[in-house]
């Protein structure tokens, strides 16, 4: 008697996903220059935040190289999720070589960039992938709970993973200076190794791709509260206001992605 007139569950096709995307990239209240760059490709659903290091023009140039390399690679990748993943990986290799060469030619002591990338398989899929280098992050917010999908490549984070559970948080806290010393970045070495993670996606999920200027001043639990509810435009306003309220000591950049079902 139950289910009369309904299609069998296995025969039902998931509704197509829709993506709503907002972005912000600001200098903050202390820094003179914005060394962050943001890349958004709404056609192929690839989103990246790159945070430059090295000071002023050098850091801005490094993050610009990351986003420009990714823009070209994704545009030329054609169809298929695997092709886009490969394009992102190749773009980070290319960016690493360019930044590394650029810095050595100009004898810069420190020049590099982080990268946090979120990419969706497509409108008919419930799959996504995260790729990252450095301490920029990707969060998934589901039912108001923010979960980091990345793990910082920093001395503090590495020590925290090796430490006894009672001391792990002490090392990984962003107030610890060791948490700001990167163990991996684009352009600081002759080669770079990003980490990858597969992610499941549900309608109603929200994702945040951000530089450390965001997560240094906003806790994970607070991020879920600020971004997890209400219209995405309102969530963006709340997040920007909270960062400024907390002093905005660094450049802050973020991309908000809201996953919706079929209209």
Secondary structure, 3 states (H helix, E strand, C coil): CCCCCCCCHHHCCCCCCEEEEEEEEECCCCCCCCCEEEEEECCCCEEEEEEEECCHHHHHHHHHHHHHHHHHHHHCCCCCHHHHHHHHHHHHHHHHHHHHHHHHHCCCCCCEECEEEEEECCCCCCEEEEEEECCCEEEEEECCEEEECCCCCEHHHHHHHHCCHHHHHHHHCCCCHHHHCECCCECCCCCCCCEEEEEECCCCCEEEEECHHHHCCCCHHHHHHHHCCCCHHHHHHHHHHHHHHCCCCCCEEEEEEEEECCC
